[in-house]
Amino acid sequence: MVVLSKAAGLGLNDILPTVQCEGSAMTLSLSKCLLERFKYRFTQMYFSNTNCTATTSLQLVGNERVVQLTAIPQAGWCGNEVTINNDKTMTYSNVLYIPPDNESEIIISSMLRLNFSCTYNMTIETSLLTALHPNLNTVTLPPVNGSGTITATMTTFKTNSFTDPLTEGDTLTVGTPVYIGISAAFPDGDTFTLRADRCVATPSNTSGDPGVELISGGCAMTQDVNVQVIENGQSLQVKFAIETFRFQGQSEVYMRCDVSLCLKTPSNNCQILCI
């Protein structure tokens, strides 16, 4: 078996794939020409769990034919391993095996082993513009060390069913309850939950603009505004409700939240006990 590295000889290092890390997928791309040149059976590649055969597709990237395959960032998927780094980032790693063509009379290649990984931030900032403007806004984190992104989306709803979103044309009367949902575009809900650590309402969308805290430390702040936390740290969704209000002399209310992914373990309670 050959373990690929930048020092591998005979041109094998050129087979090293590119890895694109997204919140819902880890996509590997390998040169079809080089795989055929060194007589590798790219249609029979498999992951660390040998029962998981890699599903491949052929794509044209630039002027080169590449073989692409997708791994899911989910703990245990086809042998995935997850590493938590100081509660700030998480790394999903796996191994791709590429068998040689053993049907030829002369075998010129050994089994290839490709280690690959994607690292994601566990903290996300998401924001929402309410009142007389569109109420849906998505913010994507910048990559960590060029690795990957996870997206969190905040939406306002009319009722506690969280199925009927407010639209730009909807008008709100001060004191009317509205329901806010935050969701993460991330497939590993069995391993992580989403938790809102802090939410603030401000009269403008300027970052750092002082305003009113709605959630602090994962708990509702009810001194100024009526806030109810409905779900926080239980799944990949956060749900809370507020009674609408206005800032003096302003007609718009902006909201932004700092949320994080929390690792589910017996000793790590992702649900905060609020008193």
QUIVENJO-V335155 format. One record per residue. NEAR is the number of other C-alpha atoms within 12 Angstrom. D_LAST is the distance of its C-alpha to the last C-alpha in Angstrom with 2 decimals. Layout:
BEGIN
NEAR & D_LAST
NEAR & D_LAST
END
This chain:
BEGIN
13 & 58.11
22 & 57.62
23 & 54.32
27 & 54.32
20 & 53.84
15 & 55.23
13 & 57.97
16 & 59.16
13 & 62.81
17 & 65.13
17 & 62.94
31 & 60.16
23 & 57.69
23 & 58.35
34 & 56.73
30 & 53.31
31 & 51.11
26 & 48.96
26 & 45.30
29 & 43.25
34 & 39.49
33 & 37.52
34 & 34.08
25 & 35.67
30 & 38.82
36 & 40.75
31 & 44.35
36 & 47.27
34 & 50.69
37 & 53.90
32 & 57.47
30 & 59.45
21 & 62.68
25 & 61.80
33 & 60.52
24 & 63.84
20 & 65.81
30 & 64.54
28 & 64.75
33 & 61.16
29 & 60.05
36 & 57.07
24 & 56.91
26 & 55.93
34 & 53.17
30 & 50.21
33 & 46.89
26 & 45.73
19 & 45.36
20 & 49.05
14 & 48.38
23 & 46.95
25 & 49.85
30 & 49.13
21 & 49.79
23 & 51.82
20 & 53.16
20 & 55.85
18 & 55.07
16 & 57.24
15 & 55.59
8 & 57.97
10 & 61.29
15 & 59.99
19 & 59.24
28 & 56.02
34 & 54.45
29 & 50.75
31 & 48.23
32 & 44.50
40 & 41.85
34 & 38.32
42 & 35.43
30 & 33.81
27 & 33.32
21 & 36.26
30 & 38.21
25 & 41.84
24 & 40.90
29 & 38.43
27 & 36.64
26 & 33.37
24 & 32.72
24 & 29.51
15 & 30.43
12 & 27.85
18 & 25.07
20 & 26.90
28 & 29.63
35 & 30.69
32 & 34.32
38 & 35.92
32 & 39.37
34 & 42.22
30 & 45.99
40 & 48.65
32 & 51.98
38 & 55.15
31 & 58.15
28 & 61.73
25 & 64.41
18 & 66.06
13 & 68.56
13 & 70.72
8 & 73.74
12 & 72.53
15 & 68.88
19 & 68.06
25 & 64.29
22 & 61.72
28 & 58.31
33 & 55.89
29 & 52.32
33 & 49.98
26 & 46.58
34 & 44.22
34 & 40.58
40 & 38.14
34 & 35.28
41 & 32.34
37 & 29.57
38 & 26.06
33 & 24.62
39 & 25.50
37 & 25.34
37 & 25.82
38 & 26.45
35 & 27.19
34 & 29.49
39 & 28.80
33 & 30.68
20 & 34.46
21 & 34.77
23 & 34.37
32 & 30.77
30 & 31.08
27 & 31.23
25 & 31.39
25 & 31.11
25 & 32.59
29 & 31.88
22 & 34.99
23 & 36.31
23 & 35.45
15 & 38.83
18 & 40.46
28 & 38.66
32 & 36.55
35 & 34.12
42 & 31.17
35 & 30.45
39 & 27.24
35 & 27.73
42 & 25.58
37 & 26.70
42 & 25.83
30 & 26.45
26 & 27.37
20 & 25.56
22 & 22.77
17 & 25.52
25 & 25.45
14 & 29.25
17 & 30.69
24 & 30.22
30 & 30.91
20 & 34.31
17 & 35.94
13 & 37.62
19 & 34.59
20 & 33.72
26 & 30.37
15 & 29.89
19 & 27.24
15 & 24.35
21 & 25.18
24 & 22.37
35 & 23.03
34 & 21.62
46 & 21.51
44 & 22.28
46 & 22.76
41 & 24.97
39 & 26.71
28 & 30.44
34 & 30.33
26 & 31.72
30 & 29.90
24 & 26.96
21 & 27.58
31 & 26.82
33 & 24.27
35 & 21.33
45 & 20.47
45 & 17.21
48 & 16.56
33 & 15.47
30 & 16.28
39 & 17.83
39 & 19.71
38 & 22.09
31 & 25.34
27 & 28.59
27 & 30.73
22 & 30.81
16 & 31.63
18 & 29.64
15 & 27.71
17 & 28.07
17 & 25.37
24 & 23.20
30 & 19.78
30 & 16.75
37 & 15.27
38 & 13.12
25 & 12.42
27 & 11.59
35 & 11.24
29 & 8.36
33 & 9.62
27 & 10.95
19 & 11.89
12 & 13.80
20 & 17.10
26 & 16.97
25 & 15.48
33 & 13.81
26 & 12.58
37 & 12.11
29 & 14.32
31 & 15.25
38 & 14.54
37 & 16.08
27 & 17.74
31 & 21.18
35 & 23.24
33 & 21.72
42 & 18.67
39 & 18.13
38 & 16.34
36 & 17.56
36 & 18.20
23 & 20.43
31 & 23.45
30 & 24.46
26 & 27.22
21 & 27.68
11 & 30.34
10 & 33.75
14 & 32.55
22 & 32.87
27 & 30.97
33 & 27.40
41 & 26.88
42 & 23.84
43 & 23.44
43 & 20.91
33 & 20.85
41 & 20.38
40 & 21.28
43 & 22.60
37 & 20.77
34 & 23.06
24 & 22.38
13 & 23.07
8 & 22.21
9 & 20.71
15 & 18.92
17 & 15.79
28 & 15.79
29 & 12.67
23 & 9.62
14 & 6.60
15 & 3.79
9 & 0.00
END
